[in-house]
Amino acid sequence: MRRFPAEFADLLTPRGETLLAGRHAESGALTNPRTRFLALGGLIDPKQARAVALLLEKSLLAHLREMAQPIPPETIWEETRNYAEQLPKTMRQRTTHLDNPRSAAFRVAQDIGLIACLRSDSYRAFAAALAGRALKKKYGLQAIAYATGDYAGPHTDHHPEESDAARGYFDMHLSFATAAVRDQYLVYARTGHFTEMVEVTQTPGLVTAYRLPFWHYTTPLRAKPKQDAKARRWVLLGTFLFADQGAR
Ligand SMILES: [Fe+2]
């Protein structure tokens, strides 16, 4: 693959097309008050998904910047009471937003057709079908690459300071792992405990959907033996606001 297809729908399997048409069994599942996270395989064509990972490796990797927020040492050594530690958001990954036409990453993403694909009508319609709710027209795009050992610690993605996101919003993540990856898990909380865990690299083109905020974390990416340098999970993220901000 040299370029992304102009329409996101051209990456989909017949099952993916049923979701786009609102006829998939999980269409609207996120409108259930108890459901905040969905992971759906078999929607994106697996051959194309592997090709997407290779194309992103070749073109976009060099334009990402490292985001590293390590554990602050004072969370241990400046504590004065037992068991009173508090962990801020920790992470290590490489990332770029894809919203700034002046950035080098944006221009590369444009050259390989990524921007057009993620701005296509079928991409937006697919996200709305997954959310099961009308979404605002304007949405954010970001690319993340997890290398071996990269992770995201527990966090909620709550944005109480932004009025249109303060009551919740919707994220759609498309995962494309290279063949050298062994595994990575998304762990999330349900009814107050981190009880849920989903593997996110072994299904090419896995689609995950988040009705944020809720507590979740991403475990360190593990490579197959002796393949540390080649192992990477790419995530293409779309962040959407609900057209109707009524319900949580
Ligand atoms: Fe998150």
Boltz pocket constraint, residues with backbone or C-beta under 6 A from the ligand:
constraints:
  - pocket:
      binder: B
      contacts: [[A, 155], [A, 156], [A, 157], [A, 216]]
      max_distance: 6.0
